[in-house]
Amino acid sequence: MNIDRLIRPVFWLSAVFNFGAAFLFAFPASPLGKWMGLPSPVPVVYSGLVALFVALFGGMYAWLAMQAVLPRPMVALAAIGKTSAFLLALVLWFAGEIPGRVVQLSVGDLVLAAIYVRWLMR
């Protein structure tokens, strides 16, 4: 597997993944938000801020996908962000705060983080 050829499509995938998650956090009372087990109702300031920061990371992933030369610190931040999202989901599931399907979905974050780390270690 050539990690250099794979990394940009992975960043595009990450951007789409994050923008979808931002929509869910922005509208936790939507049918999909309810199915994901998101709490509702939620004060707009909380859902809005969470959606904003998830979307900002999505924008960072899209920006990275378009760069001719990838800045290693930004790729490291991407790996940290995706790993942290997975670990938070895992901790919240262990605490009984979210359903297991959220952890299952966040395994995608862990896989993406592993690809970023692999790129960093090349």
N, C-alpha and C positions, 0 to 999 in steps of 0.2 A: 504494500500500500504506500503510495507516494503522498505523504502527509501535506506537502506543499500544494499539491493539486486539489486536495480535499478541503483545506482549511477555509477557503472563501465560500464555497457552497454551504459549509457547516455554519459559518457566520450568518449567511442569509437565512438558513433554517432557524437559527437562534433568534433572529430578528422577528420572524413570523411567529415563532413560539411565544416570544415575549409580548408581542402586540396582541395576540389572542388572550394571553393571561391578563394583560392590562384591561382589556375589555371586560373580562370576567370580574376583576376586582372593582372596576368602575360601576358595574351593574350586578352586584351580588344577589339581588332579588330576581334576576332573570331565571328562566327555567334551567338553563345550563349551570348557572351559579348555584342554584338550589341543589341540582343533582351532584355538583362537586362538593356540596356540604359547606359552602360559604355561609357565614352567619348573616342573618338579615332580620330586621333592618339594622343598618349601620349608619352612624353619622356620616354625612357627605364628606366632611373634612378627612375622615380616615380612609374611606374608599377612594376618594379623589387623590390623596397623597400616595397611597400604595399604588394605584393605577399609574400615577405620574412617574414614580421612580421605576416601576417595571417597564414602562414605555421608554423612559430615558435609557435604560440598559438596552432595550431593543434598538433604539436609535444608534447607540454605540456599536452594536453588532453589525448593523447595516453599514455604518461608516467604516468599520474595520474591513468589511467585505469589499469595499471599493478602493482601499488603499493599495498603492503599488508596492510599498514596503510596510510590513506590519510592525508597529511599535511594540516591542516585547513587553513593556510595562502595562500597556492596554490589554494585551492578550492575557497577561497574568491577572489583571483585574477581572477580565471575563471569566477566567477559571475560578477565581475566588468567589465571584458573584454566583455562578451556577452551582458550585459546590455548597455554598452557604444556603442557597434556596433549597437544595435537596436535604441538607442536614436539618434545617428548620422544619421542613415538612415531616421528617422522620421523628424529631423530638415532639412536635405537636401531635403526631399520631400516637406515639408512646404515652403521651399525657391524656389521650382520649379526646382531644380537641378537634380533630379532623378525621374523616373516614380514610380507610386504606387506599381508596382509589386516587386520592390526592398524592399519596406517596408513590403509587404506581406511575402516575403521570409524571411526577418529578424525577423519576429514574431517568427520563430524557435529559433533564438538567445535568445529572451525574455523568451520563454518557458524553454529552457535549463538553463538560468540564474535562473529562479524561482525554478527549481529542485535543483540547487546547493545551493541556499539560504535555501531551505527547509531542505537539508541535514545539513547545518551549524547550523540551529536552533533546530535540534533534541536533 
